[in-house]
Amino acid sequence: MKVRFQKADLEPGKLTVIVESSAKTARVDHLLNYLKAFESNSAKKLPIKTPDRFMIIKTADLVMVEVNQNELSFYTTAQVIKSVGKLKDVHTRLTAPNFIQVSRFAIINMDYLQAIENGVMSV
């Protein structure tokens, strides 16, 4: 991949990003999605409905989300919050590129990933 800067006659603070490729591949789509997430200033807080209330957590404190059937577990730096729903819906709301769905059952915050050994992750 080549990356270069080219000066252009634009308004101050404006950017134009052009991605060139011989075809629109999965790699191109991934890069475009990354750029869109970067531009959207990813949500800083995530509302979670628990059985008795709504909680707001900072996405920076979210370490991992797991699902077991339809029970979601939100692991933060301070606590585990239980909710119900679908992992894909949570992944849609976590727009920052550091949140990666590593399996059908888990999303991790790459900022907290410490190691991967024999296919087992330490967060």
ZAPAKE-472759 format. One record per residue: x, y, z of N, C-alpha, C in turn. Coordinates in pm, whole numbers, plus 50000, padded with zeros to 5 digits. Layout:
<fibas>
XYZXYZXYZ
...
</fibas>
This chain:
<fibas>
500854988450000500005000050000500905012350000
500605021449913501325034149908500485044749977
501155053150055500485064350121501285076850089
500585087150045501295099450013500425111450046
501055122950064500375135550088500475143949962
499365150549930499345159449815498645172149855
499305183249840498715196149874497615199449774
496485204649824495355208049738494765221349782
494055227549695493405240349723492045237749788
492065235849921490855232949998490705243350108
489485244050164489265252650280490105247550397
490565256650484491335252150601490525242150684
491165231350725490525220950806489805210250726
489645212250596488975202350512489995192250458
489555179950444490385169250389489615161850281
490315157150181489755148150083490655135850080
490065124050097490815111650095490305103449977
491225099449891490875091149774491605077849790
490865067049781491445053649787491395047949646
492555044849590492635039449455493015024649458
492315016849378492585002649369492074997549235
492574986249191492104980649064490694974849078
490294971849202488944966549227488554969649371
487234969949397486754972249533486754958849606
487794956749686487984944049757487584945449903
487644934549976487354934850120488364943950191
489594943850144490624952550204490284967250184
489784970750066489374984550038488194988350126
487204979450136486044982050222486474984050367
487404975850414487884977150551488534990950573
489334995250478489985008350489488955019650486
487975018750399486935029050392486125029550522
485785018050578485065017850705485905023750817
487205020950817488105026550917488115041850907
488195046950786488205061450767486895067850809
485785061350781484475066550822484375066950975
484845056351040484815056051187485715066851245
486865068951184487785079351229487125093051220
486435095551111485805108451089484615110851181
483915100151218482695101751298482955105051444
484235106051483484575108751624483885099051717
483975086651687483365075551758482705079351891
481575073251914480825075852037481695073552159
481645082952252482465082052372481755074552485
480415073652474479635066852578478665057052515
478355046652589477475036052541476355033652642
475105035952603473995032852694473705017952693
473475012452813473184998152827471934996552913
470974988852862469744986252939469944973753021
469864975153152469924963753243468494960453285
468284949553358466904946053397466184956953476
466914965253550466244975053635466544989753603
467464992453507467785006453476468615007453348
468845019753304469785022453197471085027053259
472185021953207473495026253253474245032053134
475085041853161475935047853059477385044653096
478105038353003479525035553031480375042752927
481585046152967482535052152874483115040952788
483125042852657483665032452570485155030352596
485845040452645487275038952677487485029052792
486465027252877486555017952990486075003852955
485505002252836484964989152796486104980252746
486284968952814487354959652781486874949252680
485664943852703485174932752621483664931452635
483024926152532481614922552537481494908152493
480794900152572480554886052539479054883552532
478674873752453477284869652447477194854752471
476174850752550475844836752572474354835552546
474004829752432472644829752379472244844352358
471324850052436471004864252417471414872752538
472204866952629472674874552745474034880852714
474084894052721475304901552697475994904552828
477314903352829478124907252945479114917952898
478994929852955479874941052924480934941753033
482174938553000483284938753096483954952453087
483894960053194484574972953199485774971553292
486514982253307487664982053397487234980853542
485954983853572485504983853711484454973253744
483694968553644482574959653675482154951653552
481234942253575480604934653467479124938253469
478604942453354477204946653344476484936653254
475364931353302474584921553227473404928453158
473134923853037472024929152958471554918152865
470554921052784470114911552682470174918352547
470394910452443470454915952309471334907652219
471684913452105472504906652006473854913351997
474894905351984476254910551975476424919451852
475784915851741475924923951619475364938051639
474314939451720473774952751748474754961151831
475434954751925476444961652005477614965751916
478034956751829479164959651741478854971651650
477634972751604477214984151522477334997251599
477044996951729477115009051811478535012551852
479445002951850480845005451884481595008551754
481625021351719482175025251588483675027451588
484305028351704485755030651708486485018551649
487545020951573488255009751509488985000551606
489125004451732489804995751829488894984551882
487604984651849486704973851888486614963751774
487094951551800487174941251699486344929151743
485474924251653484734912051683485644900351651
486074893251755487054882551739486424868851720
485124867751748484404855251726482914858451721
482104848151705480654850451707480184854351846
481044852651945480634854352083481304866052156
482244872952092482984883152167483494894552080
483484906352141484104918452087485124922752190
486334926152145487324930952241487794944952202
488234952252302488864965252283490354962552271
490904964752153492314961752127493254969552219
492784980552276493604988352369493944980352495
493124970152526493354962052647493944948352618
494154945152490494734932152455496184931652502
496524921552582497864920252634498684909752561
498044898552524498774887852458497824878152390
498354871052291497664859752230498644848152231
498234837352299499124825752310498314813152285
498714805352186498014793052149496524795552126
496194806752060494814809952028494004815352144
494624817552261493924822852378494364837252399
493394846452411493714860552430493714864152578
494634872852615494664878352750494314893052741
493244896952810492844911052814492854916052955
</fibas>
